[in-house]
Amino acid sequence: MDRADVVHENFLRRVIGGQFPATTPSPSLADAKLSRESLVSIFRAQAVSRHLDRISRKLQARGQGFYTIGSSGHEGNGAVAAALRPTDPAFLHYRDAAFQIARSFQVPGQTPLWDMLLSFTSSSEDPISGGRHKVLGSKALNIPPQTSTIASHLPKAVGAAFSIGLSRRIRPEHAVFPDDAIVLCSFGDASLNHSTAQGAINTAGWTAYQRTPLPLLFLCQDNGIGISTKTPIGWVEASVKGRPGLRYQQCNGLDVVGTFAVTQQLAECVRVRRRPAFLHMSCVRLYGHAGPDVESAYRSKDEIEAIEAHDPLLYTAGRLIAEGVCSVEDVLAIYNETSERTIRVAEDAIGRPKLRSAREVMASIIPPARKCSKTNGPTPEEREAVFGSADIRALAEPHHMAKLINLALTDLMLGHEEVVLAGEDVGRKGGVYGVTQRLQHRFGAHRVIDTLLDEQAILGLAVGLGHNGFIPIPEIQFLAYLHNAEDQIRGEAATLSFFSNGQYTNPMVVRIAGLGYQRGFGGHFHNDNSLAVLRDIPGVVLACPSNGRDAALMLREAVRLAREEQRIVVFVEPIALYMTRDLHKEGDRRWSFVYPPPGTAKISLGEIGVQGDGTDLAIVSYANGCFLSLQAQRILAEKYGLRVRVVDMRWLAPLPAESILRAAAPCKHVLIVDECRQTGSQSEALLALFAERSPSRVARITAEDSFIATGPAYAATLPSRDGIVAAALRLVGVDAEPVGA
């Protein structure tokens, strides 16, 4: 017999026999401020959750259900939901079915049983994911869907809580959380040990320690085991209690009255004081981790039976009977009628339509566009007041990339109050390279946020801000530092629209200083030249300008994409070109550009740049490679008589394939110059593109599959101007003898 059926039969037998577990001291219903009707409602939610667990296993056995990680033993979280408001955003643990069901009882018109069975059976009518994944979630209930990446939702919960405090100062046009909301974030005891969880809890404490508003309630559901590895007794309390900035409190999840009372009191404290708290809820896990998990492989029969005797539904049933709210017959009627209804509804759900085509599956990767208020922008007087007279005068002068990005950020923040910058050293210091200089002075510390040193926290902050209508521009100080936190983009931000069928979004523009060619500074960790981890994330836009003018225009387009189309844009800024002013020789100022005023020009997503109209050779590149290719272009023309055009990709993902093919079509030869490593670089996709769709003869020059050294060998593994010239000559079949030699 399946474990779920064993637990089911034991529940019935014990209720009929009056064999209820001994209860610990618990507040009265009056003291808990819990009505008799609400107690019945919580039990109903627990019963629905339990029978969903049972039916999910039966459906899987029949090949008609596709998810069996259940909530049995955790149903006490239904009391947590009852103690909160349905407008409080909830980032849930995957064992929180009772929470979602109990919350649905607070909102008219909800059909939780039907909705969750559509999800279990992967129906395209599933109201949260559209059949893409079995996730808890509901737009109507303010429950964003979660992936199963362990603890990865904690950083964004911190960001969402931060956004509530910030929205009291700046109310974004698309804000969704009430000003008095609190954020709930739940997870298991095993997940607490994950570095992502530890970082998020530390960030919450660090933030609250400085008295920054952060209305956040962590809920750790401690069942004492993570799959098969037990949590040491007392570990959760020892790990969390006494952490600065964080209030800690326990409750017994088997006692829904006590859990309701503690949660209500703690939530009110969080709501009023705007400070985070940690609720440690003890509970049990009644089955194995999921359907295929054989619990008897790591738990003895006696242990399993002892845990089953602490079925939370038995505790709630016993309380209902002891309070005179229900009779034994009433409890059995609720439980059995719920079972019958679940079986009946499941049979209907399995017949509902499923996703069939790639197009249907992919329909929600890119979020829907939204309407945004159009503004005429600041008046000249307002703009001058923010820029200052010195920068206003400097607008007419040519500048390097770092300065032009700074000016573009200033205009963007001036034009859109919901734009918020965040990162290590972006405020007072103005960034490692001065790109964000004076922005904190211009717009305040609440819009240019100096964060703690934790990339997961920075990106989580951005994800949470994006949930509440802000347009965050987080900065990752160096490309190599992204890898500490890339799952916040890959597993969280990029999947949100996909798993919510476009109902939830977290738009942002992630600025990253990256790529190589820095002279004598930092080696690999400050000169990382691999973008592979970003290129294959569905829906993410990857931008990489080669010059300051393009950077300013592309940054405006990136913010427009985030603001109007709710996109996630990663904006990689080539470090070595930040301060570059000259192209061919010292003092020529060919790589300095005048700042393009807002509204005078634009570079749209997928719009490439082409310099030259030669037909002998097209060089396709980006960033530093484009800069070096233009140097090579001049040499190839002047010394070898070759007519060359340089194609600047600008946008690396999605690859602007049609534009690149059109730009290179007049040329018989195409040379790809890629400063990233040969393996996993953009050059691979470009080679495939030209091989499949172009008659041109194609070659590539890339960086070596190596890390970057510091000191004199900083560029030894990277493409060079002379290397590009040599590769071009080989490709077109021209001797390396200059014209007229």
N, C-alpha and C positions, 0 to 999 in steps of 0.2 A: 504494500500500500504506500502511496506517495506520502511524504512527510506532511504535506498540507492537509491531506485527508485524515491523517492520524490526529493532528492538532484539532481539526474540525470535530471529529468524533469525541475526543477528550473534552472539548468545550461543552458539547451537548450533554455528555454523561455527567460532568461535574455540576452543571447548572441544574439539571434535573435532580441530582442527588444533593444539592445544596452544599457542595464541596468547594467553597470559595477560599482563596488564600487569605491568611491573616494579614490585616492591614496595619500599616504604620500610622502614627498619629497624623491626622489630616484635619484641615479646617472644616467647619460646618459650611453648608451651602450659603448660609446667610453671611458668615464671615468672609467667605470667598467671593461674595457678591455674584454667585452663579445661580441662575434660576433653575427650577426643576425642568422646565422645557429645554433649556440650554444643555443640561446634562443629558437628556434624552437625545438631543440633536448630535452631541458629541459621540454618543454610543452608535447612533445611526451611521455617522461618518466612519467610525471604526469598523462597523460591520460591512459597509460597502467596500472599504479598503481590503478587508480580509477576504471577502469573496472574489474580489478582482484578482488577488494573488492566487487563489485556488483555480479560477477559470483560466488564468494566463498559462498555467502549467498544463492544463488539459488541452488548451488550444495549441500549444507548442507540440504536444505529443501527437496531435492530429495534423500537424503541418500548417495550421491556420493562424497561429499566433507567433510573435517574433521577439518577445521580451519577457523575462521571468525574474528579474531582480525585484523582489517584493518588499513590502513594508511591514510584514507581520512581525509583531514585537515592538514596533516603533509607533504604534497607533496613538500613543499619548500625545504626539505632535498635533493631533486634532484639537486638543485643548489649547495649545499655543495659538493656533489659528483663531480660535474663538475669543482669545484674549486680545487680539490685535484688530486693527481696522482693515477692511478689504482694500482700502486705498494705500496701505503701507506696502511698498514694493517688497517682494519676497524672492530671494535667490535660494532655491531649495536643493536639498540633498535628494538623491534618487530614492530614498525610502520615505518620502514625505507625501505619499498618496492621501493619507488621512487628513493632512493639513490642507491640501488642495480641495478635498471633498468638503471638509468643514467650512472652509472659506466660501465655497460655492453656495452653501446654505445661507450665507449672509447677503448674497446678491440675487435679486429676483431674476427668474428666467433661465437659470443655469441647469444643465443636464449632465452632471459629472459622470454618471455611470456610462451613458451613451458616448460621451466625448472620449473617455479613457479607453473604452473598448474599441473605438475607431482607431485610437492610437496603437493599442496592443496588436490589432490586426493589420496595421499599416495601410489603412484606407486613405485614399486621397481626400476624403471628406473629414479627416481628423482636423479639428478646428485650430490646433496650434501648429503642427508641423506639416500638415498636408500629406501625411504618409511617409515622410522622409526619415523619421527616427522616432522611437518611443521615448518621449521626453515629457516630464511634468511641465506644465506651463499653460497659461491662459491670459489672453489680452484683457478680457473682462475682469479678471481677478488680480491683475497686476503681478503676475508671476511669469517673468521671462523664462523661456525654456533653457535648460541646462544640458550641456554635453556630459559625457561620463568621464572626462578628464578629471582626475582626482584633485580636489581642492582648488582648481583653477578659477573658480568663480569668486573666491574670497577677495582678491585685489579689486575686482570691479564693484563688489559690494561696498568696499571702503570708498571707492570713487563715487558711487551713487549717493552714499550718505554725505560725502563732502559736497556734492552738487546741491543738496537740499539746503545746506547752510549758505552756500554761495548764491543760490537763487533768491534768497531774501534780499541780497544786495543788487543782483542783476537778474531780472526775470526774463529768460529767453523766450522768444516767440513760440517755440515748440516745446516748452517745459511741460512735463506730465505729472510730476510728483507734487502733491500739496505741500505748502510751506511747513505744515506741522506734522508731516509724515516721518516715520522712522523706517529704516531699512532692516529687514530680517535676512540673515544669512545663516543657513544651516548646513551641517556637515557631520561626519562620523568621527569617532575617537581615533580610528586609524588614520584618517585624512589629516587630523591635527598635526601629525608628525611630518607631513610633507613640507618641503621648504617653502612652497607657495603659501601655505596656510600660515606658517610661522612668520613669513615676511609680511603678510597682510595684517596679522594680529599686532606685530611690532609697529607697523605703519599707523594702525589705529591708535595705539597707545602713544606713539611719538606725536601724532597730530593733537590728540586730546591733552597731552602733557603741556602743550603750548596754548591751551584753551581755545583752540580752533573748533568751531561747532562740528560735531560728527555724530548725528543721531543714528546709531548702528547697534543692533542687537545680534550678537553671535549666538547661535544655538548649536552646541555640540551634543549630539545624540550618542551617548556612550553605551554600546551594547557589549563592550568588553572584548571584541574580537574584530580583526580585519581579515576577511576571508578565512584563513586558518591560523593566523598569528594572533595570539592573545595580547591584549593591552595590559601591562602590569597594573595591578590593583593600586589605585591612588595616583596613577601617573597623570591623568588629565588635570586633576586638582593641583598637584605639585607643579605641573608645567605652567599653569596659567594664573593661579591665585597669587596675588601680590604683585602682578605686573603693573608698572606705572601707567596711569591714565586709563585703566580698565577695571571696571567693577565686576567682581565674580560672585555668582550665586548658583546654588544647586537646587534641583528639584527631582522628584521621583516620577519618572514618566509613566509608571504603572498606576499612579494615582492622579486621575485627570482633574479632580477637584483641587488638589494641592498644586498641580502643574499650572492650572488656570490662574490660581491666586498669585503664585510667584511670578508668572509671566506678566500678568496684568500690572502688578506692582512695579516690576522691573522695567516694563515697557513705558509706563508713565514717567518713571524717573529719567529714562533715555529721552522721552519726548519733551519733558520740561527742561531738563538740564542740558540737553543737546550734547551728551557725552556717551561714549560707547560702553556696552556692558557685555558680559559673557555669561550665558545661561548654560549650565552643565546639567543635562537631563539624562539620568540613568534609565536604561531600558534593556530589552533583551532582543536577541535575534532568534526567531523560532525555527527557521529552516536553514538550509545551507545558504551560501552567498547568493546563488542563483540556481535555476533549474538543474543544470548538469552537475552542480557541486554536491558531492556525496559527503555529508557532514560526519557520518560515522567513521570516515577515514582519519579524522583528527579529534573527534570528541567521543568519549565513552557513552555507552547506552545510559548509564546512570546520570551522567551530566546532561545529556539531551532531555531525559525525562524530568530532571529537576528544573531545567529551564522552561519546559512546557508547562509546568505547574504555575509558572509566573506569567501566564498569558495575560496581557493587559486587558483583553476583553472580559476575562473572568473578574478582574478587579472592578471594572466599570459596572458589569452586571451585578456584582455583589453590592456595590454602592447604591445602585438604583433600587434594588430590593430592600436593602437596609434602611434607606430613606423613605420607603413607602411610595416611591415615585412609580415603580413598576412591580408587578407580580412576576413570579417565575414564568408564568404563561405569557405575559406581555413581552418579557425579554426574549423568550424562544420565538414568539411570533415575529418580532422585529428581525431577529437573526435569520430565521428560516424563510420569511417572505423576501428578505434581501437576497438570499441565496437563489431562490426561484426566479426572482426578477433578473438577477445577473445572468443566469443560464439562458433565460429567454432573450434578453437583449443581446447577448453574445452571438446567438444564432442569427440574429438580424444583422449584426455588425460584420460578420464574416462574409456576407454577401455584398457588401458595399464596394464600390469601385476602388481599384488600386492604380498607382502610378505605373505606366507601361513604357514610356519612351524616355530617351535621354533628355529630350526637350522639356518634358514634364518635370523630370527630376530637377533639372537645372534652372527652372523658371524663377526660383526665388533666391538664386545666388546674388544677383544684383538687386539691391533694394529698389522700391518704387520711388519715383521723384515726388517731391512735395512742394506745395506752394509756399513761397517766402515773400514777405513784404519787400517791396522795392523802395529803396531810399535814393534820394538825390545826392547823398553823401554830405560831408561837412561843408560849411561855408569856407571861403578862403581865409576868413579871420579865425575860425575855429581850427582850421588846419595849421595855420601859422602858429597859433598858440600852443599846439601840441608839438609840432616839429621844432619850434624855436627858430629864431631869425637866422642862425648860422646854417642849419640844415635846409631851410627854405632857399637860401642863396645857393647852397651846394647842389640843389636839385638840377640846375642847369649845367653842371660840370660832370665830366666822365668819372666813373668810379669803378673799383674792383667789385667782385661778386659779393663779398661779405657785406659791404656797405649797401649795395643795391638790395640784398635780401632784407637788411635792417629797415630800409626805407619802405619796402613792400609790406613788411610786417606792421610797420607803423600805420600805413594807410588801411590795411585790412582790419586792424584792431580799432582804428578810428571809425571805420565804416560799419563795423559789425560788433556790437557790444557783447555778443555771445561768444566771441573768439577769446579763448583763454590759452596762454602759454604755460608750460610746466616742464621742469627738468632740473638736473643738477647744475647749479651755478648760472642759471639763465637770468637771474634777477640782478642782485647787487653787482656781481662780477660782469654780467653781460655776456656770459658764455666764454668758453676757452679761447675762441677766436674773435670775440667782440661782436658776434653777429646780432646778439640781442641787447647790445649796449643801450642804456637810457630808456629801455622800454618799461622797466619797472617804475622808474621815475615818472614816466609819461602816463602810465595807466594804473599804477598801484600794485601792491604786493598780492592782492586778491586776483589779479588777472595775469600777472607774470610771477609764477609760483616757484620759489626755490624749494625743491623737494629733497627728501633724504636720498641717500645713495642706495638706490634699489630700483633696477630697471623694471622689475615686475610691478612694483608699486607705481611707477611712473605711467606705464601703459595701462595698468588697472585703473588708475585715476582717470585716464583719458576715456576708457571704455565706459566707466560709470558716469562721467560728465556727458558723454554722447547719449546715454540713455535718457538724460533729462534735458535735452534740447540745446546743450552747449555745443560749440564747435571747438574741441580741444586741439591744440597743436603741441603735443608732447615732443620733447627733444631727447634723443638718445645720443649721448656725448660722442661716442665713437661706434662705428659699425660693428666692431668685434664685441662690444658690450651688449648688442642686441640678443646674442645667443643665450644670455642668462634668462631672457624673458620672451623669446619668440612665440611661445605658446599663447601668450596674451593676444597676439594677432592671429596666429594660425588656428588655435583651438577655440578661442572665445570671440574676438571681434569679428573675424571673417565668417564665422559660422552662424552668427545670430540671425541674420535675415534668412538664411537657408533653413534653419531649424524652426523658425517662426512663420514661415510662409510669407515673409516680407512685413510682418506685423510689428516686429521690434527691430530697431536699428541703433547703431552706435557710430555715427560718422566721425571722422577725425582725419587730421593730416599729421603723420608722424615724420618729423624732421630728423635725419640721421647724417652726421658728418662721417664721410667714409671714403673708401678707395685709397690708392697709393700715391707715390711720388713725393711725399713729404721729405724734404732734405734733412737728414741727420736728426730725426725726431721719432722716437717711439717704437720703431720696429713694427712687428706684426700687429700688436694690439691697438696701435694708432694708425695703422695703414692696412686694414683688412680689405682684400680685393675679391671677395666672393659675395655675390648677390643671389646665389642659388636658393637659399632658404626662403627668399621672398618671391621668386619668380613663379613658383608653382602653386601659390595659394589662390584658389578660385575667388574671383571678384575683386581682388586687391589691385589697385592701380599703383604702378611703380614708375616714378618720374626721376629723371637724372639730367639736369641741365649741364651745359658745357661752358656757359658764359653768364655774366651777371644780368644782362638784359633779359635773356631767356629765363633765368632763374626767377626774376621778379614777375614776369608774365605767367610763367608756369605755376608759381606759387598762388597767384590770384585764381588761376583755373582750378588748382587743387582745392582751395577753399570753396570755390563755387561748387565743385563736385560734391564736397562734403556737405555744404549747406543746402543745396537745392536737390541733389540726387542721392544724398545720404551715403556717399561712398567712403571707403577707407582708402586713403592715399598714403603711400610711403614716398617721401621726398628725400632722395639721397643727394647730398651736397658734396661735390668733390673737394676735399680739404685742400689739396695742393693748388687749387685754382681760386681759393678764397681771396688771396692777396695778389694774385697775378694781374699785372697791368699790361705787359708787353707780349707780343706774339712772336715776332721774327728777330728783333734785336732790342737791346736795352734802350729804353726811352721812346720806343715807337708808339706806345700807348694804344696798340691795336686790340688789346684785350680789356680795355676800359670803355665803359659805355655810359651814356646819359640815361638817367632814370626815366622810364616811360610813365608819364602821368596816368592815373586811373582813367579809363574810358577812351584812351587814345589808340590802344593796340591790344591784341590778345593772341595767345597761343592756345588753341583748343586741344582737348584730349585726342591723341593720335596724330596731331599735326607735326610733321617732321620739318627739319631745316635742310636746305640744300645750298651749298656755296660753290659756285662755278657751274659751267654748262658744258664741260668737256665730255667727249664721247669715247675717249680711249680707255678710260678707267673710272669706275665709281668706287670710292672708299666709303664703306658704311661703318659708322662708329658712334660714340657718345662720350660725353664728359672729357676726361684727360685724353682719351684716344682721339677724339675729335680735334682737340687743341693740337696734338702732335701731327695729326693727318693734314691739317692746314699748313703746318710748317713743311711737311713733306710735299704737299701739293705745289708749293712755290718752287722747291728744288726740282721736282720732276718736270715742271714747265720750263724753268730757266736753263737747266743743265741738259735735259734730255728731250725737250720738245714735246712732252706728253701733255695732252689735254685731259685734265682730271676734274671731276666733281667730288665734293665731300658731302655725304649724306649724314646728317646728325639725327639719330633716332629720337632723342629727347625722352620718349616714353618707351620703357622697356617691357611693361606689361599693362594691359594686353599689348602684344606685339603689333605695331602698326604695319602689318604685312602688306596690305594693298598699296599704301603710300610708299613704302620702301621699294616694292617691285616697280611701281610707276617711275620713281625717281631714277632707278638704275637701268630701266629698260633700254635707253638709247646706247648703253655702253656694252661692249663686247666682253669686258672683263670686270669682275667685282672682287675687291679685296676687303675682307672683314677685319677690322682692327678692334680687338677686345682686350681691355686691360685686366679683365678678370681671368681666373685660371682656366686653362684649356678644358678641364673636366668640369662640367656643370655650368659653363658660362653661356652668355647670350649667343656666342658664336655657333654653338651647336644647333640652336633653333634656326639661326640665320642660314647656316649651311643646308639644313633640311629644306628650308623655304625655297632657296634658289635651286637646289637639286630637283625639287618637285615641280617648280613652276617657272623656271627661267632657263633660256638657252645659253646664258652667259657662262663663261669660264670663271670659276670661283676658287679663291684661296683664302686662307685666314692667317692672321698673326695674333697670338694671344700671350698672356702671361704664362709662365711655367707653373706646373702643379707644385707650388712651393709656398711657404710662408715668406713674408717680406722681412729682410734683414734691416738692422739699423746701421747708421754710419755711412761710409763711402759706398757700400754695396746696396744702398736703399732702392735703386732702380734696376739692379742687375737681372732680376727675374721678370721685368716688365717690358712691354713693347717700347721702342724708342723711335725717335724721328728717323734716324739712319736705318734702323731695322725695317721701318715701314717703306722707306725708299727702296731698299734692297728687295723686299718682298714684292713690291709693285713692279720692279724691273723684271724679276723672274717670271711673274705672272704674264706680263704682256710680251715677254720674249725680246726685250731690248738689252743690248750689251750695256755693261756698267761704265761704258766710256761716254763722257759728256759730249753733247753736240758741239762740233767744231774743235774737238780735242785733237 
